[in-house]
Structures are given as structure tokens and as C-alpha cells.
Amino acid sequence: MSGTGSTPILADSVRMTPEGVDILDRRVYPFERRWVHCATVEDVAVAIEQMVTQSHGPLFAATAGMTLAARETRHAGPGTAAGMLRAAGRRLISTRPTNHHIRDAVTAILSATVDGPLALASGQELAGAVAEAAQAYDAGYRAGVGALGRHAAGLLEDGARVLTHCWGDAFLVAAIQAAERMGKRLEFVCTETRPYLQGARLTAATLVEMGYRPTVITDGMVPSALADGLADVAMVASDRVTMDGHVVNKVGTLAVALAAQAFGAPMYVLAHAPDPLSPSAADVEIEHRDGEEVLHVLGARTAAEGTKGYYPAFDTTPPHLVTRIVTERGAFEPARVSDHFAVPHGAPAADAATGGGPGSAAGAATDAAAR
């Protein structure tokens, strides 16, 4: 089914205001369109921890949070203001340790200001500079997501039936919009994604908003859906990809990859870039959330009293279960995803999406890495 070409609301779910930051509450969307107002950087940190925003939302919440932190240091002198901003950055990074997007955003903002040319700036000077750095990071990230979407769309055939897990956020939206521009018709099957039902509420609702009619299945139906031909390709986002090609994403992704391998379906993973600070899966902290969250759905308890829950929020999929990892610079075999950093910005999508031939940018990167 073809889409409408529109941009969904979840693509703009963190909004700066003169009074603070408004964050669309993804815990109740789409049944309610409720915005949570954050007046301080601590409010933003708590909102991230309490799952008000998820997937890419925390990245944009963090850049907004750093802008708020800079406002809070407006009357501080040199040195003191820098210390306050670094403390704010540490607080934001601690909220969701598995996804490195917050860390990267905070690091970039600090590097452009207090850890760089403005180390001795006053709070008044930093307020505008931090806001500018945050806006620049957001814009650069969104541009990279657009490139990633084009590379991902290049892997999908016209008429592909795509199985998603959890909520791919900006990555998924960009891939769909790029596929539409290529004239490709796509269909979607979404896992509901326990316990927060991001697939049923966020992915499916966004697809409907974009003009599609997705099919929702429970997480345990993935093998049956693939066996029955309901989907023929799996495509998920990722919270972190290691330099050796391990994929860390919402728990249940490993099950999707195993089922895809069993039934011969390609498994595509969307990632802004592999994480240079994570050489292997052993270098990634897996967030374990309160097991009580598993015992409830949308605020209602679903398990008998006396039971306990277990909730690793993420799992790790090994490289051999993944067909391609798609980044803003191309589509790579998982074992060679580190080649991402050897490909120049703006490499042609066709070259990168095929993994690169002898004359392509991706192929040159592969050849160089092999020498």
C-alpha cells in the first residue's frame, strides 16, 4: 500500500518552548496526545527514565535538556557554569545506559562549548552557544537519518512485506519515505512489543498516519508470520551496534533474527553508525528495568499476585544472524560494519547499499580494511 508522504507526529515529539521542553508522552500515545512539560534538566532526565519518550526521542530530549541546563547556568560565572553543564550531561547520560545516542549528543555539545573553545565562558555566554550546538547536532543527526533511509529503501523490493519489531522511529520513517520516492509499495507487520506495546501503539499508529494498514501480531507469532508468508523481510532499528557487528536492540530482536534465519528472510538492522567505544558486545551495558513493568500493560496488572517479573530491556543479536546493517553511509555486512568509518560522507546510495564493488566507495573501504 502506498503512503501519503506526510511526516508523522512522532517525528516531532520533543519541542523547545520559552518555558522549557514539551515531550509527547509515548506511554499513552495514540490513545491520548498528552505532552509532558519539563521546566528543568532534571525534569527531562526523569521523563527519559520513566519512558515518557523512547527510541530516538531521548536523543532529542537530551539536546533540549542541555539547552535547559545552559539556561539554568545563565547567572553562573566562568568555571562554575562549565561544571554545572558537565554535571547535567552526566545526569542525562545515566538515564538510559544501553543506547549511546544520548552520550554522543551530550559529548558533542560539550565538545563544542565547555570542553572546547568556551571552557572559560560565563553562563550568559554559554546559554546561546549551547542552544546553537544542540540545534546543530539535531540538524546533523536528521540529515544522517535521511541518508540512512535512502540506503535502507534500496534494499527493499517493490511489494516487500516488512516485519518490524518495537519502534524504529526516525530510521523507519526515513526508510518508508525514501521507498515512496522510489515508487515502491510496501506492506508492514508489526510485533506488539511487550511490555510497553511500542510496536502496536507507536509503529502501527505511525504507519496508519502515513497511509498504511499494518498488521499487528504478538511477539510470539513472529515464526508463524514468516512461515505463513505474512512477511518476507525483517527490518528493525538498533540501540547500539558494536564494532564487530553485534546488534543491541529492544528485547525480542534476537527472536526475530532467529526466526528470520530459520525461514530464509533477510534481517536488516538500521543504525546511525556503529559505536567506536563498543568493540564487542561485552562492552555494552544491558539495562535491566524493574521486573514489575512486565507484570503490567498500560497500567493494568496482567499477572497473578505472588509472581515476579524479569525485564532485560534489550538483547544482543550476533552478526551471523543479520543480513545487513544499514547506516547513514551505506549497508554493510555485519562483520565489516566498522567499514562505515572508512566511507566518506555522501557516498552514492547504490554503491553503499550493495556492499560496494571494486570501484565503489564502500568497496574501496572493504579493500583497505582487508589489507
Secondary structure as GFF3:
##gff-version 3
##sequence-region A 1 371
A	DSSP	three_ten_helix	9	12	.	.	.	ID=ss1
A	DSSP	beta_strand	14	17	.	.	.	ID=ss2
A	DSSP	beta_strand	20	24	.	.	.	ID=ss3
A	DSSP	beta_strand	35	38	.	.	.	ID=ss4
A	DSSP	alpha_helix	41	49	.	.	.	ID=ss5
A	DSSP	alpha_helix	57	72	.	.	.	ID=ss6
A	DSSP	alpha_helix	80	93	.	.	.	ID=ss7
A	DSSP	alpha_helix	101	112	.	.	.	ID=ss8
A	DSSP	alpha_helix	123	153	.	.	.	ID=ss9
A	DSSP	beta_strand	161	164	.	.	.	ID=ss10
A	DSSP	alpha_helix	169	181	.	.	.	ID=ss11
A	DSSP	beta_strand	187	191	.	.	.	ID=ss12
A	DSSP	alpha_helix	198	198	.	.	.	ID=ss13
A	DSSP	pi_helix	199	203	.	.	.	ID=ss14
A	DSSP	alpha_helix	204	209	.	.	.	ID=ss15
A	DSSP	beta_strand	215	217	.	.	.	ID=ss16
A	DSSP	three_ten_helix	219	221	.	.	.	ID=ss17
A	DSSP	alpha_helix	222	227	.	.	.	ID=ss18
A	DSSP	beta_strand	233	236	.	.	.	ID=ss19
A	DSSP	beta_strand	240	241	.	.	.	ID=ss20
A	DSSP	beta_strand	247	250	.	.	.	ID=ss21
A	DSSP	alpha_helix	253	262	.	.	.	ID=ss22
A	DSSP	beta_strand	267	270	.	.	.	ID=ss23
A	DSSP	three_ten_helix	281	283	.	.	.	ID=ss24
A	DSSP	three_ten_helix	291	295	.	.	.	ID=ss25
A	DSSP	beta_strand	296	297	.	.	.	ID=ss26
A	DSSP	beta_strand	300	301	.	.	.	ID=ss27
A	DSSP	beta_strand	314	317	.	.	.	ID=ss28
A	DSSP	three_ten_helix	319	321	.	.	.	ID=ss29
A	DSSP	beta_strand	324	327	.	.	.	ID=ss30
A	DSSP	beta_strand	330	332	.	.	.	ID=ss31
A	DSSP	three_ten_helix	334	342	.	.	.	ID=ss32
A	DSSP	alpha_helix	349	353	.	.	.	ID=ss33
A	DSSP	alpha_helix	361	370	.	.	.	ID=ss34
###
